[in-house]
Every structure is written in C-alpha cells, then in structure tokens.
Amino acid sequence: MVDFRKAILLLAVLVFATGIVSAQALNCTLNGGNPPILRAEGVAEAVGQAFISCQGGSALQPGSPVNRINIRVFLGSFNVTSRWIGGNPSQPMLESMLLIDDPQPANQVWGHTSWPSTLPCTAPYDPLNCGNVFAATLVAPNAIEWRDIPFEPTGTTTPRTLRMVNIRVNAAKATGGSVSSLIPTTVQMYVAVSGLSITSPFLTVGYIQNGLSFSTSGTLSFPQCGPRSTSNNLMSVGNFTVNFTEGFPYAFRPQFALDQNNNVIPQNDLTQVYYTESMYFPIANAAWGAGQATQGTRLRLKFTGIPANVVLVVPPTVSGPTWSVYAVDNNNFSTQLGLSNAVKLTNGEGEVVYEVSQASGGTTETISILVQVYYSGLPGLSTPDTSVNGTFAPLSTSDSGNFNLSIPRFYQTTGQQVPLSIAACETRLLFPFVASIPGYDTGLAIVNTSKDPFNTPGQKGACTLFFYGTPSDSSQTSAEIDAGQALTMILSQGNSAQNLQAVPNFVGYVIARCAFQYGHGYAFISDPGVNKFAQGYIALVLQSSANPLIRGGSNSVESLGN
C-alpha cells in the first residue's frame, strides 16, 4: 500500500513537472550565418541572412486566433535599398522576405491577401491556411517591418524559425564609397519584435571592403606625326591594357547561377552560397522579381580627352581561366575606317560597359582588357584630361529601392589613369649666335622638309622664335609654313610677309620651335651688303623632352641631328 501511495505521489510530481515543461517560457534568439563581405562602392549590397529561433511556450487551443507579431529590423547608419515589388512609394512592399520554418519552394504559401493585409489564421498554425512567406514594408530609410505575422509557439523542443532574407543596404553612402582601414567596416542589424523578447537582438550581417581596384599597363606614347598606312590612311600604333581587380573573392558575380544547359538555377536552398548578384528566390516567386538582380556585375571603361582622329578598339567579349565578360551595349561602338568594335567617341569622350557572365567565388580575379589604338590623318595632342577611368556600373546615388532601379548599382570611386600620350609634331632648333648691331646683320632660314618623295604626310605650322640676349629677350610667331616652304628673315628688317618683325641692335642666340617635323635651319652672318665678310652655319637640332623648353631625351648632347 505504501509503495502504491509512493507511486501515485511520484506520478503526480511527474505530471506537474510535465506541465511546467509544456508551459515553459518562450525563449527566442537572433542568429545568422557567416556575414558576407559587402562592396564599399555598392548602393544595393546584400547583407547576410538572419533568423529568429524560438523554443518553448504553449500551443493554442484549436480554432483560437493565432497571435500576430510585428518584426522590425534596424540597420543603423545603412539605408535599406531592397527593391520595391509592390505597394506605393509611401508604403512600398519590398523584396525582403520573412519565411516561417524554412519552407521548401514547393511548400511556400504567400501570406498576404492584399497589401499589406495578411491571411486569417487560427490554431493550430498551418502554412496552407496562414501563409509562410511574407514581404516587408519600408518604414524608415534604415528600417523595415514585417506586419501582422502569425506566430504560434510550438510548445515543444522543436524551434519555430523566422528567417529574414533579401535585405540590401547602401554601403557606399555610409562609407563614402571607399574604406581605408585594414579592419573592415561592420554592418549590424537590430531586431525588435512586438510581443516577443529576443535574447541578444544585435547581429553582425556584413563586413565592408573595397570591391575594385583599377589600373592600366603598357601606357602608350607616340609622336603626333608617326608613320602612316598608305592603303587606308589608318595606322596602328600599339595598345594598352586596362585591369579590373577584385578587392576580395566574389566581388565580381554573374546575375544568376546556371546549370550545364545555361538554364537559371533557382536560388532556393537557404544553406547554399551561390556567389551571384541575386539573392534568395524560388521559381514560385519569379514573377515578383524578389531577390533577383537585374544584371551581373558590370565594369565601366570611361574614356575622356581622347585626341581627335584617334580610334580605340576593344573586344566585344573577353575570357580568362575562371571568368568571362561581354560588352552590353552595342550603341557604345561604331565602325570607323573598316574597324569594328571601335569605341564611339563624342568630343573625345566615350565608354564601354562589360558584364560578368562567369566568375569564381573562391579566388581574387583580375579582368584584363586590351585596348588597341589607331589613328587616321594627323592625330590631336594628348592633354592633362586624356584619361581612362574604370568603375563598377551602373552608377547611382539613389537611396531608394524604386521599381525601376538597377541591382546592383554603385558609386564612382576609382581614380583616373593616363592610357596614352601623343607628343607634338615639332622641330626645335638652336641658332647659337646671331647679331644685328652696327656692322653686323644675320639672315635666318628654316625649311619645312616634310614634303618628300617617300610618301611622308605633309605638315605645316608656324614657328615661334625666342630671342635671348642684349638688349632684351623677346619672342614672335611666324605665319604657317607649308610643307616644302621656308621661313626667312633678316634680323634688321624682319619679314612682314611671314608676320616677322625686325629685331635691330640685338646680339645673342635664337631658339626656334616649329609645329612640324623635319625642319632644318641655316644662319648667315655678314656685314651689311656682304662686302667684307660672311659666315654661315647649320642650326643645331634640340631633342624633345616633357618640358618644352628643357633639353632632354636619351642623349642630351646638342648635335646637328639628321
């Protein structure tokens, strides 16, 4: 009897304890996977997934209304730029989704009747009746909210999961489009839920690093008056290479993952990393566009200050060991003198945009593109504005996730590079001694010998004469000298027909800069009337250098030239 009473007491204790377990407090925690790296240049960068896991609590009586909760997510200084897929600008529906208990694509049920109303729901919670996929509302520039979400505790040790996916933020605005610290900038999420208490509501959902560096190699330098092809008056003068290098692996991404038949693979496995510009999307949601990028990573070449008559040619597709890109807009190309894929230039400016169609998620890649350079006729001179800039594309500063905005999109942050330098067609001559003082006079002649029997393109240009000596320094510029013609002057008289003024009572030397190649000079010093003496000499040829009035080159010794 005593044993029976003890058994009854023990049973009562077990029943009481079971009751405590079944009615235990609800415990919810915020968790996430490994935070991804976001590009500092990106305006619409995907943060990592986060999920609330709740255990305990008590199941509701069948037929009773399921409790409703609101889940609000704050992103601190980072504005939310997830795409709008419905609603209106004052209350847009976002591509950011909440999934209850990680449903498989075939078991996903849209939980809204009309925006933003949700399906009615009674206990026990059943996704077929209540829905298990819900879209967020943008409630502040840096905050989103899922409203009226049905939530019933499982009342068991099986957790109920509320997973938040497809959240994009403007990393570029918060960082200025670039980070310089070796310690990556952190993106943190804070989650508040009405009616639920969450343990540790803060979660790191991303680290920000620079996504792109740009450089050129093989900078091309050539003279303005180089050799010319006689067949089509087009000359190839060489090439240079532009290089787009990832700041970290998977900074370059295709739009979607593809199978062996190039069919789009739905990104519906919540445990899989796809290394694409798109985020989570099952085929069932394809019509919304939720989670789907509008294009793969795009890389933009912007050419500025390209001299007249210069033609730049780039390939329409480029591939490497683990990557491939293609030009996305044929309107950026033109056909010039039989060359296809020439960059269309207007007032020296043009651009080409490439899209990544294949990339590796495990290595840091460099995409190198060869730019071939041609010119026809006489090319213009390069200027300080002659440059090429390499950035991500498209460029945007919009904080909105508006329906029509591209994903991804970026700030412009990379620096300009100088891809080519065209030196002037110029002859520099030194007349070491000239005089027009009483008893002396000097005659000068400069001949433009670019006219010849060797098919050399004829050039013409003016000569500027710099006089250094006594009584003072001065300069003057002649009229243009045609190919095969000569500049002539006598210091004491000048030559008004060629816009040259007399320089009387002068003794010193003259440096001439003529805007044509193959110029040669001769000086003749004598007494007036050439009655007593006369002496002539050939002008020395000065080599060119970066500074027009500094003698330089590989051999700085002045000589007669050739």
Beta strands, then each sheet from edge to edge (+ up, - down):
strand 1: 27-32
strand 2: 37-39
strand 3: 45-46
strand 4: 50-55
strand 5: 68-74
strand 6: 84-88
strand 7: 91-100
strand 8: 112-114
strand 9: 117-118
strand 10: 133-140
strand 11: 143-150
strand 12: 160-165
strand 13: 168-169
strand 14: 185-193
strand 15: 198-199
strand 16: 202-209
strand 17: 212-217
strand 18: 220-223
strand 19: 234-246
strand 20: 298-304
strand 21: 310-313
strand 22: 317-319
strand 23: 324-327
strand 24: 333-336
strand 25: 339-343
strand 26: 350-358
strand 27: 366-376
strand 28: 387-393
strand 29: 416-417
strand 30: 420-423
strand 31: 427-435
strand 32: 441-448
strand 33: 463-470
strand 34: 474-477
strand 35: 486-490
strand 36: 507-514
strand 37: 519-526
strand 38: 534-538
strand 39: 540-541
sheet 1: 2+ 16+ 14- 5+ 11- 10+ 7- 12+ 4- 1+ 15+
sheet 2: 2+ 16+ 14- 5+ 11- 10+ 7- 6+
sheet 3: 3+ 13-
sheet 4: 8+ 9-
sheet 5: 17+ 19- 27+ 21-
sheet 6: 18+ 30+
sheet 7: 22+ 23- 26+ 20- 28+ 29-
sheet 8: 24+ 25-
sheet 9: 34+ 33- 36+ 31- 39+
sheet 10: 35+ 32- 37+ 38-
end
